Amino acid sequence: MEASKTCVTCRASYCAQCLSTMHPTRGPLASHELVEPTTKTEKPRAVTCPDHKNERLNMFCLTDEAPVCSLCKLVGKHKEHDMEDLGQVFEKNFAVLTNNFERLKGKLKSMREGLAQMEKFREGISQRVTQLKSNVKDECKKLIEIIQQREIGMLRGVDKAQETEEDALQAFLERTWNNERKVGALVTYVTEVLKERDAAAFLQTWKTLNTYVQKAFQLPELKDDAVWQQVEHQSLDFSCAAHMLHQLDFGRPHKAPAILLDRCWTTMCAASLQWTADDADVTFDVRYAKSAMDVTEEVWTAVENVRGFSCTVRGLDSDSNYRFVVIAKNGVTTTSSHELELTTKPFVFALDPNTAHKQLRLSENNTCATYVPGSDVLLPDLPFRFVDQKFSVLGDTGVTSGRHYWQVVVDDNWCTVGVAHRWTPRDQHVGSTLQSWALCICNRDDIGVVLHGPTGASFTLGCVFRTIGVLLDHDAGTVTLSDAQTGRLIHVFKDCLFTEPVYPALSVSGCLTVISGVPNPWAQTICTSPV
């Protein structure tokens, strides 16, 4: 490439690409004097101090890591800074860059050798793919009466693999070529800089230049990339398929698995099954569906290809009945176990005293919270505790999946019922942040407020609510609040973004009680018209 500019300070000429890389518009190199390209070799000019004209740079400021003159040390802005001999700093940093330069040349050599190797490999892709196609045809001939339709499909698969690998290799080559050009340009520039013997001129540029060198070392090694190995390692083996076809015998099916009821258990949102089977050379599918009397067609979900004789199904709803079936399969036939029905544990929690505001008194095994002004002032300050005038408390059990239900008994005073992330701000009201969803009501004033964020929507209650039901559907991202006594819907929060475990959340100005472990309400009819 032709030179576009000559740097008088560096005494080197650069093409347009190298100029933008080595002399950016910002930084110490930006102050260098650039002129039209020239081949004239002039005696290097002494580098002078930018703050004190005509003063040569003869010291190095360790504080600012820059060459300075004597006046800078005596009366200038570097007066109180630590200094070191310019020559000593030059020798030390020159040695560092020289060592890194040798490593950089080794890096460039390795990249070029790798590129040559990949070029040779790319030339052989067609030959290797042709061999793969031949193998496909040979194996298909052995099974022609059974898998004749699959031969064309597998050939297409090989063609697709060829296209995919060539595309991946081409993309990798382009990235590597680009890196090689950058490293090559850097090597050329470093070569010129290392010819510099003027300490001040060298130290004005060495730090930025060494940063570019360090970044070049971070470029990926070709030997660490497996793109060029993938097609080479592909092979075909139909021995298992041929053996399976020879074993076709519907007159001798394998024995069905037997679920061990005494070794099965459930939690609030999971169920674990164990079973036995005579044939160890099989895999299993665990199918399950939620039992519901008002559902005409059950929806079955499967955990497929289980190896071994146990499986734990997670993400279930609390206090719900599920039907389970274990299916054994050997690739030829399948057999099913008897159907087993299990019930998940109900959602049970208490109020967490470590999060409760100091003026909330918890009682009845931490299921009742009462606001008592001026009480418990000697309680310890904890990072989880609500503070200021935020008389709130969280439940002690979080939810990460499934559907869960509980109730809150309220009085005539203002109170807030809802859910919140575990780390919802403790200096904010429940419902006043984007990490909480809540309903604030006051039976005495006949007012309710829907809260999620700094603003809320108020409405008239129209009746007295004594027990608020909360239905949290974590998977669907909804929180439903209703009158637990009548089933009347109050409000539904939809499209909730739960990014942390979700906990029951309450604020109290009087007294309220939580009731957990009660049956889920979705088997009952709930009014779909909000208040």
RODO-2510 file (C-alpha; in nm, 4 decimals, decimal comma):
residues 531
     n   res          X          Y          Z
     1     m     0,0000     0,0000     0,0000
     2     e     0,1118     0,3571    -0,0638
     3     a     0,1872     0,5853     0,2277
     4     s    -0,0754     0,8478     0,2985
     5     k     0,1029     1,0409     0,5755
     6     t     0,4458     1,0705     0,7380
     7     c     0,4757     1,1254     1,1139
     8     v     0,7556     1,3745     1,1818
     9     t     0,7677     1,2701     1,5479
    10     c     0,7870     0,8961     1,4800
    11     r     0,9871     0,9471     1,1566
    12     a     0,7740     0,6808     0,9852
    13     s     0,5238     0,6745     0,6973
    14     y     0,1847     0,5026     0,7185
    15     c    -0,0838     0,3827     0,4847
    16     a    -0,4381     0,4954     0,5542
    17     q    -0,5289     0,1791     0,7468
    18     c    -0,2205     0,1834     0,9697
    19     l    -0,2508     0,5579     1,0250
    20     s    -0,5984     0,5288     1,1792
    21     t    -0,4802     0,2421     1,3992
    22     m    -0,1484     0,3829     1,5168
    23     h    -0,2413     0,7528     1,5335
    24     p    -0,5989     0,7754     1,6666
    25     t    -0,7655     1,1111     1,7056
    26     r    -0,7391     1,0888     2,0834
    27     g    -0,4555     1,0009     2,3191
    28     p    -0,0854     1,0886     2,3306
    29     l    -0,0259     0,9957     1,9656
    30     a    -0,2822     1,2502     1,8497
    31     s    -0,0364     1,5357     1,9121
    32     h     0,2208     1,4014     1,6655
    33     e     0,2920     1,6140     1,3590
    34     l     0,1666     1,4512     1,0371
    35     v     0,2829     1,5720     0,6944
    36     e     0,2493     1,4581     0,3362
    37     p     0,4408     1,1358     0,2594
    38     t     0,8154     1,1903     0,2260
    39     t     1,1266     0,9737     0,2065
    40     k     1,3633     1,2430     0,3341
    41     t     1,5656     1,1395     0,6363
    42     e     1,6287     1,4292     0,8621
    43     k     1,8221     1,4475     1,1808
    44     p     1,5745     1,3806     1,4581
    45     r     1,4596     1,6873     1,6375
    46     a     1,4970     1,7002     2,0111
    47     v     1,1699     1,6315     2,1838
    48     t     1,0730     1,9332     2,3921
    49     c     0,8338     1,9751     2,6824
    50     p     0,4772     2,0629     2,5789
    51     d     0,4418     2,2879     2,8883
    52     h     0,7829     2,4614     2,8702
    53     k     0,8919     2,5419     2,5153
    54     n     1,2542     2,4768     2,4193
    55     e     1,3070     2,2664     2,7348
    56     r     1,4194     1,9134     2,6572
    57     l     1,2520     1,6209     2,8249
    58     n     1,5100     1,4741     3,0616
    59     m     1,3127     1,3065     3,3441
    60     f     1,0256     1,0621     3,3761
    61     c     0,7279     1,1312     3,6075
    62     l     0,6283     0,8065     3,7769
    63     t     0,3010     0,9535     3,8986
    64     d     0,1710     1,0534     3,5529
    65     e     0,3903     0,8051     3,3611
    66     a     0,5127     1,0681     3,1166
    67     p     0,8478     1,2312     3,0222
    68     v     0,8929     1,5808     3,1724
    69     c     1,1557     1,8564     3,1800
    70     s     1,3439     2,0059     3,4751
    71     l     1,1069     2,3011     3,5024
    72     c     0,8115     2,0632     3,5361
    73     k     0,9802     1,9177     3,8438
    74     l     1,0859     2,2533     3,9912
    75     v     0,7875     2,4798     3,9307
    76     g     0,5444     2,2921     3,7085
    77     k     0,2492     2,0643     3,7685
    78     h     0,4800     1,7681     3,8414
    79     k     0,6510     1,9462     4,1325
    80     e     0,5405     1,7022     4,4020
    81     h     0,5549     1,3892     4,1850
    82     d     0,8077     1,1053     4,2024
    83     m     1,0703     1,1106     3,9273
    84     e     1,3102     0,8616     3,7727
    85     d     1,5992     0,8905     3,5300
    86     l     1,4686     0,9028     3,1741
    87     g     1,7353     0,6639     3,0483
    88     q     1,6609     0,4003     3,3109
    89     v     1,2889     0,4056     3,2335
    90     f     1,3700     0,3880     2,8640
    91     e     1,5938     0,0810     2,9056
    92     k     1,3406    -0,0993     3,1222
    93     n     1,0387    -0,0348     2,9015
    94     f     1,2389    -0,0894     2,5841
    95     a     1,3270    -0,4366     2,7165
    96     v     0,9598    -0,5056     2,7943
    97     l     0,8448    -0,4094     2,4467
    98     t     1,1325    -0,5993     2,2846
    99     n     1,0358    -0,9165     2,4704
   100     n     0,6683    -0,8734     2,3797
   101     f     0,7684    -0,8034     2,0224
   102     e     0,9432    -1,1406     1,9989
   103     r     0,6340    -1,3081     2,1355
   104     l     0,4210    -1,1126     1,8907
   105     k     0,6302    -1,2347     1,5989
   106     g     0,5827    -1,5888     1,7259
   107     k     0,2096    -1,5270     1,7429
   108     l     0,2074    -1,4028     1,3850
   109     k     0,4073    -1,7036     1,2693
   110     s     0,1672    -1,9397     1,4444
   111     m    -0,1323    -1,7680     1,2869
   112     r     0,0172    -1,7890     0,9394
   113     e     0,1066    -2,1562     0,9827
   114     g    -0,2456    -2,2248     1,1059
   115     l    -0,3961    -2,0422     0,8103
   116     a    -0,1864    -2,2474     0,5721
   117     q    -0,2987    -2,5647     0,7462
   118     m    -0,6646    -2,4671     0,7268
   119     e    -0,6294    -2,3751     0,3599
   120     k    -0,4974    -2,7251     0,2957
   121     f    -0,7763    -2,8704     0,5064
   122     r    -1,0411    -2,6764     0,3146
   123     e    -0,9107    -2,8188    -0,0115
   124     g    -0,9741    -3,1692     0,1231
   125     i    -1,3300    -3,1078     0,2437
   126     s    -1,4851    -3,2229    -0,0822
   127     q    -1,2817    -3,5433    -0,0755
   128     r    -1,3794    -3,6200     0,2828
   129     v    -1,7451    -3,5422     0,2143
   130     t    -1,7382    -3,7702    -0,0890
   131     q    -1,6084    -4,0463     0,1343
   132     l    -1,8856    -3,9795     0,3839
   133     k    -2,1439    -4,0086     0,1064
   134     s    -1,9897    -4,3370    -0,0012
   135     n    -2,0168    -4,4667     0,3546
   136     v    -2,3794    -4,3597     0,3694
   137     k    -2,4569    -4,5471     0,0493
   138     d    -2,2730    -4,8603     0,1663
   139     e    -2,4590    -4,8701     0,4971
   140     c    -2,7919    -4,7999     0,3307
   141     k    -2,7386    -5,0933     0,0961
   142     k    -2,7133    -5,3279     0,3965
   143     l    -3,0492    -5,2080     0,5243
   144     i    -3,2089    -5,1225     0,1910
   145     e    -3,5319    -5,3204     0,2531
   146     i    -3,5959    -5,1358     0,5784
   147     i    -3,4480    -4,7841     0,5447
   148     q    -3,4524    -4,7174     0,1713
   149     q    -3,6353    -4,3889     0,2273
   150     r    -3,3648    -4,2740     0,4692
   151     e    -3,0783    -4,2988     0,2205
   152     i    -3,1754    -3,9813     0,0370
   153     g    -3,2330    -3,8054     0,3646
   154     m    -2,8894    -3,8950     0,4965
   155     l    -2,7215    -3,7854     0,1741
   156     r    -2,8960    -3,4534     0,2110
   157     g    -2,7749    -3,4441     0,5675
   158     v    -2,4163    -3,4871     0,4537
   159     d    -2,4615    -3,2108     0,1966
   160     k    -2,6021    -2,9904     0,4694
   161     a    -2,3058    -3,0761     0,6941
   162     q    -2,0688    -2,9843     0,4112
   163     e    -2,2441    -2,6515     0,3591
   164     t    -2,2527    -2,5789     0,7315
   165     e    -1,8883    -2,6649     0,7871
   166     e    -1,7717    -2,4703     0,4841
   167     d    -1,9701    -2,1691     0,5990
   168     a    -1,8285    -2,1983     0,9496
   169     l    -1,4772    -2,2425     0,8180
   170     q    -1,5121    -1,9490     0,5804
   171     a    -1,6351    -1,7266     0,8618
   172     f    -1,3486    -1,8369     1,0827
   173     l    -1,0969    -1,7791     0,8043
   174     e    -1,2274    -1,4288     0,7465
   175     r    -1,1956    -1,3468     1,1157
   176     t    -0,8447    -1,4910     1,1252
   177     w    -0,7373    -1,3103     0,8082
   178     n    -0,8597    -0,9858     0,9569
   179     n    -0,6671    -1,0515     1,2785
   180     e    -0,3599    -1,1476     1,0788
   181     r    -0,3681    -0,8164     0,8911
   182     k    -0,3977    -0,6235     1,2155
   183     v    -0,1107    -0,8139     1,3797
   184     g     0,0990    -0,7746     1,0681
   185     a     0,0464    -0,3995     1,0666
   186     l     0,1278    -0,3896     1,4368
   187     v     0,4494    -0,5847     1,3848
   188     t     0,5515    -0,3416     1,1095
   189     y     0,4884    -0,0440     1,3317
   190     v     0,6647    -0,1940     1,6351
   191     t     0,9620    -0,2710     1,4124
   192     e     0,9902     0,0972     1,3293
   193     v     0,9411     0,2092     1,6893
   194     l     1,2134    -0,0236     1,8137
   195     k     1,4559     0,1592     1,5880
   196     e     1,4027     0,4639     1,8061
   197     r     1,6913     0,5392     2,0425
   198     d     1,5710     0,8730     2,1699
   199     a     1,4322     0,7990     2,5153
   200     a     1,1778     1,0779     2,5249
   201     a     1,0406     1,0042     2,1789
   202     f     1,0168     0,6352     2,2601
   203     l     0,8445     0,6867     2,5946
   204     q     0,5819     0,9133     2,4416
   205     t     0,4437     0,6234     2,2417
   206     w     0,5536     0,2998     2,4050
   207     k     0,2655     0,2679     2,6546
   208     t    -0,0131     0,3024     2,3988
   209     l     0,1750     0,0811     2,1575
   210     n     0,2315    -0,1838     2,4240
   211     t    -0,1438    -0,1796     2,4954
   212     y    -0,2105    -0,2710     2,1324
   213     v     0,0471    -0,5488     2,1609
   214     q    -0,1182    -0,6884     2,4739
   215     k    -0,4568    -0,6873     2,2987
   216     a    -0,3023    -0,8792     2,0107
   217     f    -0,1941    -1,1517     2,2539
   218     q    -0,5590    -1,1972     2,3480
   219     l    -0,6596    -1,3010     1,9968
   220     p    -0,7648    -1,6700     1,9935
   221     e    -0,5106    -1,9357     1,9047
   222     l    -0,5956    -2,1364     1,5947
   223     k    -0,5145    -2,4600     1,7706
   224     d    -0,7886    -2,3828     2,0235
   225     d    -1,0619    -2,3623     1,7591
   226     a    -1,2329    -2,6875     1,6664
   227     v    -1,4090    -2,5565     1,3533
   228     w    -1,1677    -2,7287     1,1182
   229     q    -1,1915    -3,0629     1,3009
   230     q    -1,5663    -3,1251     1,2904
   231     v    -1,6175    -3,2773     0,9439
   232     e    -1,3006    -3,4830     0,9757
   233     h    -1,4318    -3,6514     1,2896
   234     q    -1,7731    -3,7424     1,1490
   235     s    -1,8277    -4,1091     1,0780
   236     l    -2,1063    -4,3627     1,0350
   237     d    -2,1861    -4,6710     1,2406
   238     f    -2,5043    -4,8674     1,1720
   239     s    -2,4153    -5,1688     1,3838
   240     c    -2,6613    -5,0756     1,6586
   241     a    -2,9411    -5,0170     1,4081
   242     a    -2,8695    -5,3483     1,2349
   243     h    -2,8690    -5,5284     1,5703
   244     m    -3,1972    -5,3639     1,6646
   245     l    -3,3576    -5,4719     1,3385
   246     h    -3,2440    -5,8313     1,3934
   247     q    -3,4038    -5,8211     1,7377
   248     l    -3,7527    -5,7418     1,6039
   249     d    -3,9705    -5,9883     1,7911
   250     f    -4,3166    -5,8799     1,9021
   251     g    -4,3758    -6,2275     2,0451
   252     r    -4,1212    -6,1582     2,3234
   253     p    -4,1811    -5,8071     2,4661
   254     h    -3,9794    -5,6861     2,7623
   255     k    -4,1435    -5,6700     3,1045
   256     a    -4,3212    -5,3494     3,2020
   257     p    -4,1561    -5,1314     3,4718
   258     a    -4,3076    -5,1454     3,8205
   259     i    -4,3321    -4,8211     4,0194
   260     l    -4,2173    -4,8584     4,3822
   261     l    -4,4850    -4,6708     4,5736
   262     d    -4,2991    -4,6803     4,9077
   263     r    -4,0021    -4,5004     4,7462
   264     c    -4,2002    -4,2224     4,5794
   265     w    -4,2407    -3,8835     4,7476
   266     t    -4,3599    -3,5307     4,6795
   267     t    -4,2759    -3,1783     4,7900
   268     m    -4,4571    -2,8501     4,7362
   269     c    -4,3584    -2,8336     4,3675
   270     a    -4,1890    -3,1643     4,2794
   271     a    -4,2507    -3,5399     4,2688
   272     s    -3,9898    -3,8164     4,2733
   273     l    -4,0538    -4,1660     4,1344
   274     q    -3,8566    -4,4920     4,1517
   275     w    -3,9266    -4,8124     3,9637
   276     t    -3,7828    -5,1510     3,8706
   277     a    -3,7332    -5,3155     3,5297
   278     d    -3,5844    -5,6492     3,4235
   279     d    -3,4133    -5,5202     3,1106
   280     a    -3,1300    -5,2771     3,1855
   281     d    -3,0740    -5,2007     2,8146
   282     v    -3,3755    -4,9683     2,7881
   283     t    -3,4574    -4,6024     2,8402
   284     f    -3,7685    -4,4610     3,0029
   285     d    -4,0187    -4,1831     2,9503
   286     v    -4,2006    -4,0470     3,2565
   287     r    -4,5387    -3,9071     3,1530
   288     y    -4,7560    -3,7059     3,3904
   289     a    -5,0786    -3,5079     3,3820
   290     k    -5,2623    -3,2977     3,6342
   291     s    -5,5854    -3,4521     3,7577
   292     a    -5,8841    -3,2207     3,7365
   293     m    -6,2480    -3,3258     3,7524
   294     d    -6,3655    -3,0369     3,5334
   295     v    -6,1143    -3,1049     3,2530
   296     t    -6,2470    -3,3300     2,9754
   297     e    -5,9129    -3,3849     2,8018
   298     e    -5,5953    -3,4233     3,0053
   299     v    -5,2702    -3,2728     2,8839
   300     w    -4,9781    -3,5100     2,9339
   301     t    -4,6190    -3,3929     2,9690
   302     a    -4,3162    -3,6207     2,9333
   303     v    -3,9632    -3,6347     3,0713
   304     e    -3,7989    -3,8329     2,7914
   305     n    -3,5032    -4,0696     2,7643
   306     v    -3,4434    -4,1229     3,1361
   307     r    -3,1545    -4,3594     3,2030
   308     g    -3,1672    -4,5417     3,5329
   309     f    -3,4631    -4,6211     3,7548
   310     s    -3,5590    -4,2885     3,9134
   311     c    -3,6724    -3,9423     3,8081
   312     t    -3,7703    -3,6197     3,9846
   313     v    -4,0306    -3,4040     3,8084
   314     r    -4,0101    -3,0367     3,9062
   315     g    -4,2214    -2,7271     3,8462
   316     l    -4,5484    -2,8792     3,9709
   317     d    -4,8322    -2,6913     4,1381
   318     s    -4,8710    -2,7186     4,5142
   319     d    -5,1572    -2,9159     4,6715
   320     s    -5,2481    -3,0780     4,3383
   321     n    -5,3096    -3,4328     4,2174
   322     y    -5,0933    -3,5693     3,9349
   323     r    -5,1079    -3,8999     3,7486
   324     f    -4,7796    -4,0655     3,6497
   325     v    -4,6891    -4,3439     3,4055
   326     v    -4,3415    -4,4872     3,3374
   327     i    -4,2853    -4,6134     2,9812
   328     a    -3,9930    -4,8455     2,8968
   329     k    -3,8638    -4,8456     2,5385
   330     n    -3,5862    -5,0358     2,3643
   331     g    -3,6197    -4,8768     2,0212
   332     v    -3,8501    -5,1533     1,8999
   333     t    -4,1330    -5,1951     2,1494
   334     t    -4,2642    -5,0054     2,4498
   335     t    -4,4343    -5,1169     2,7713
   336     s    -4,6047    -4,9047     3,0350
   337     s    -4,6281    -4,9258     3,4112
   338     h    -4,9512    -4,9014     3,6020
   339     e    -5,0804    -4,5486     3,6589
   340     l    -4,9880    -4,3846     3,9895
   341     e    -5,1540    -4,0775     4,1408
   342     l    -4,9567    -3,8520     4,3763
   343     t    -5,0517    -3,5294     4,5539
   344     t    -4,8033    -3,2472     4,5983
   345     k    -4,7662    -3,0798     4,9352
   346     p    -4,9638    -2,7605     5,0019
   347     f    -4,7874    -2,4251     5,0073
   348     v    -4,7110    -2,3598     5,3732
   349     f    -4,5236    -2,0596     5,5084
   350     a    -4,4976    -1,8257     5,8050
   351     l    -4,3982    -1,4622     5,8345
   352     d    -4,0225    -1,4045     5,8443
   353     p    -3,9252    -1,2154     6,1637
   354     n    -3,5913    -1,1165     6,0076
   355     t    -3,7762    -0,9037     5,7483
   356     a    -4,0491    -0,7653     5,9786
   357     h    -4,0417    -0,3949     6,0650
   358     k    -3,9449    -0,3312     6,4271
   359     q    -4,2930    -0,2023     6,5103
   360     l    -4,4651    -0,5192     6,3864
   361     r    -4,5324    -0,7811     6,6523
   362     l    -4,5492    -1,1391     6,5197
   363     s    -4,7539    -1,3981     6,7058
   364     e    -4,9368    -1,7302     6,6633
   365     n    -4,6267    -1,9062     6,5320
   366     n    -4,5407    -1,6091     6,3121
   367     t    -4,8685    -1,6192     6,1199
   368     c    -5,0168    -1,3012     6,2713
   369     a    -4,8704    -0,9487     6,2372
   370     t    -4,9874    -0,6547     6,4497
   371     y    -4,8747    -0,2944     6,4206
   372     v    -4,7683    -0,1690     6,7652
   373     p    -4,6239     0,1873     6,7540
   374     g    -4,3041     0,2255     6,9580
   375     s    -4,2694    -0,1457     7,0323
   376     d    -3,9611    -0,3659     6,9928
   377     v    -3,7295    -0,0695     6,9456
   378     l    -3,4426    -0,2825     7,0796
   379     l    -3,4645    -0,5370     6,8010
   380     p    -3,1367    -0,5693     6,6068
   381     d    -3,0912    -0,3893     6,2771
   382     l    -3,0793    -0,6490     5,9998
   383     p    -3,0188    -0,5962     5,6263
   384     f    -3,3399    -0,7878     5,5494
   385     r    -3,5642    -0,5817     5,7803
   386     f    -3,8079    -0,3191     5,6499
   387     v    -3,7212     0,0276     5,7825
   388     d    -3,8507     0,3834     5,8141
   389     q    -4,2330     0,3970     5,8042
   390     k    -4,2615     0,0866     5,5862
   391     f    -4,4460    -0,1470     5,8260
   392     s    -4,4028    -0,4545     5,6086
   393     v    -4,2966    -0,8186     5,6304
   394     l    -4,2235    -1,1033     5,3858
   395     g    -4,3069    -1,4723     5,4080
   396     d    -4,0271    -1,7171     5,4904
   397     t    -4,0791    -1,9403     5,1835
   398     g    -4,0086    -1,8382     4,8251
   399     v    -4,1607    -1,9661     4,5033
   400     t    -3,9675    -2,0398     4,1823
   401     s    -4,2282    -2,2401     3,9865
   402     g    -4,5838    -2,3752     3,9911
   403     r    -4,9152    -2,2369     4,1214
   404     h    -4,9611    -2,1619     4,4925
   405     y    -5,2436    -2,0269     4,7044
   406     w    -5,2835    -1,8723     5,0480
   407     q    -5,5231    -1,6417     5,2297
   408     v    -5,4873    -1,3266     5,4409
   409     v    -5,7412    -1,2256     5,7044
   410     v    -5,7593    -0,8444     5,7333
   411     d    -5,9290    -0,5906     5,9604
   412     d    -6,0804    -0,2462     5,8884
   413     n    -5,7450    -0,0627     5,8767
   414     w    -5,5213    -0,0009     5,5805
   415     c    -5,3228    -0,3086     5,4767
   416     t    -5,1362    -0,4342     5,1713
   417     v    -5,1486    -0,7933     5,0418
   418     g    -4,9358    -0,9241     4,7554
   419     v    -4,6026    -1,0743     4,6536
   420     a    -4,2489    -0,9401     4,6148
   421     h    -3,9047    -1,0440     4,4999
   422     r    -3,6719    -1,1574     4,7740
   423     w    -3,4560    -0,8460     4,7435
   424     t    -3,7312    -0,5882     4,7072
   425     p    -3,6104    -0,2555     4,8597
   426     r    -3,6668    -0,2492     5,2358
   427     d    -3,7109     0,1275     5,2465
   428     q    -4,0088     0,1194     5,0080
   429     h    -4,3711     0,0156     5,0597
   430     v    -4,4781    -0,3252     4,9301
   431     g    -4,6225    -0,2600     4,5837
   432     s    -4,4489     0,0733     4,5324
   433     t    -4,1567    -0,0833     4,3392
   434     l    -4,1334    -0,2870     4,0186
   435     q    -4,0183    -0,5809     4,2322
   436     s    -4,3571    -0,6192     4,4038
   437     w    -4,7235    -0,6622     4,3093
   438     a    -4,9878    -0,5841     4,5718
   439     l    -5,3397    -0,4746     4,6582
   440     c    -5,3844    -0,2055     4,9255
   441     i    -5,7317    -0,1879     5,0840
   442     c    -5,9060    -0,0128     5,3706
   443     n    -6,2468    -0,1567     5,4613
   444     r    -6,3209     0,1393     5,6890
   445     d    -6,2835     0,3907     5,4036
   446     d    -6,4191     0,1570     5,1305
   447     i    -6,1072     0,2199     4,9168
   448     g    -5,8689    -0,0103     4,7314
   449     v    -5,5485     0,0640     4,5394
   450     v    -5,3749    -0,1633     4,2862
   451     l    -4,9978    -0,1226     4,3293
   452     h    -4,7045    -0,2095     4,1032
   453     g    -4,4490     0,0683     4,0821
   454     p    -4,4517     0,4291     4,2024
   455     t    -4,8117     0,4958     4,0882
   456     g    -5,1309     0,3098     4,1736
   457     a    -5,4888     0,2814     4,0507
   458     s    -5,7573     0,3374     4,3148
   459     f    -6,1137     0,2029     4,3130
   460     t    -6,4143     0,1688     4,5420
   461     l    -6,4405    -0,1659     4,7214
   462     g    -6,8215    -0,1728     4,7294
   463     c    -6,8195    -0,4326     5,0060
   464     v    -6,6186    -0,5461     5,3063
   465     f    -6,3388    -0,7956     5,2415
   466     r    -6,2372    -1,0032     5,5417
   467     t    -6,0281    -1,2752     5,3765
   468     i    -5,8174    -1,2049     5,0687
   469     g    -5,7142    -1,5037     4,8574
   470     v    -5,3816    -1,4831     4,6741
   471     l    -5,3148    -1,7186     4,3810
   472     l    -4,9577    -1,6982     4,2498
   473     d    -4,8956    -1,8663     3,9124
   474     h    -4,5208    -1,8341     3,8730
   475     d    -4,4998    -2,0115     3,5356
   476     a    -4,7773    -1,7994     3,3804
   477     g    -4,6533    -1,4776     3,5444
   478     t    -4,9834    -1,3893     3,7120
   479     v    -5,1000    -1,2910     4,0619
   480     t    -5,4747    -1,3199     4,1277
   481     l    -5,6392    -1,1562     4,4301
   482     s    -5,9958    -1,2484     4,5187
   483     d    -6,2478    -1,2549     4,8016
   484     a    -6,1797    -1,5981     4,9507
   485     q    -6,5280    -1,6158     5,1025
   486     t    -6,7272    -1,5489     4,7838
   487     g    -6,4760    -1,6219     4,5050
   488     r    -6,5278    -1,2688     4,3746
   489     l    -6,2299    -1,1517     4,1706
   490     i    -6,0649    -0,8287     4,2875
   491     h    -5,7654    -0,7923     4,0533
   492     v    -5,5271    -0,9947     3,8337
   493     f    -5,1666    -0,8893     3,7719
   494     k    -5,0663    -1,0256     3,4310
   495     d    -4,7324    -1,0629     3,2500
   496     c    -4,5367    -1,0371     3,5753
   497     l    -4,1619    -1,0667     3,5219
   498     f    -4,0350    -1,2856     3,8061
   499     t    -3,6551    -1,2726     3,7935
   500     e    -3,5976    -1,3835     4,1547
   501     p    -3,7738    -1,6121     4,4034
   502     v    -4,1149    -1,4634     4,4835
   503     y    -4,2343    -1,4322     4,8448
   504     p    -4,5673    -1,3434     5,0075
   505     a    -4,5526    -0,9740     5,1062
   506     l    -4,7680    -0,7745     5,3486
   507     s    -4,7922    -0,4243     5,4954
   508     v    -4,9836    -0,3664     5,8185
   509     s    -5,1375    -0,0682     5,9961
   510     g    -5,3641    -0,2777     6,2187
   511     c    -5,3662    -0,6569     6,2390
   512     l    -5,3730    -0,9381     5,9825
   513     t    -5,3268    -1,3155     5,9757
   514     v    -5,1962    -1,5409     5,6984
   515     i    -5,3497    -1,8822     5,6352
   516     s    -5,1393    -2,1193     5,4248
   517     g    -5,1817    -2,4867     5,3435
   518     v    -5,5415    -2,4311     5,2291
   519     p    -5,6761    -2,6037     4,9121
   520     n    -5,6047    -2,4491     4,5734
   521     p    -5,9136    -2,2643     4,4476
   522     w    -5,8900    -2,3259     4,0728
   523     a    -6,1088    -2,6362     4,0980
   524     q    -6,3827    -2,4000     4,2122
   525     t    -6,5682    -2,1357     4,0131
   526     i    -6,4275    -1,7847     4,0543
   527     c    -6,6051    -1,4804     3,9172
   528     t    -6,4164    -1,3414     3,6190
   529     s    -6,5450    -0,9840     3,6617
   530     p    -6,3159    -0,7708     3,8793
   531     v    -6,4496    -0,5388     4,1439
***
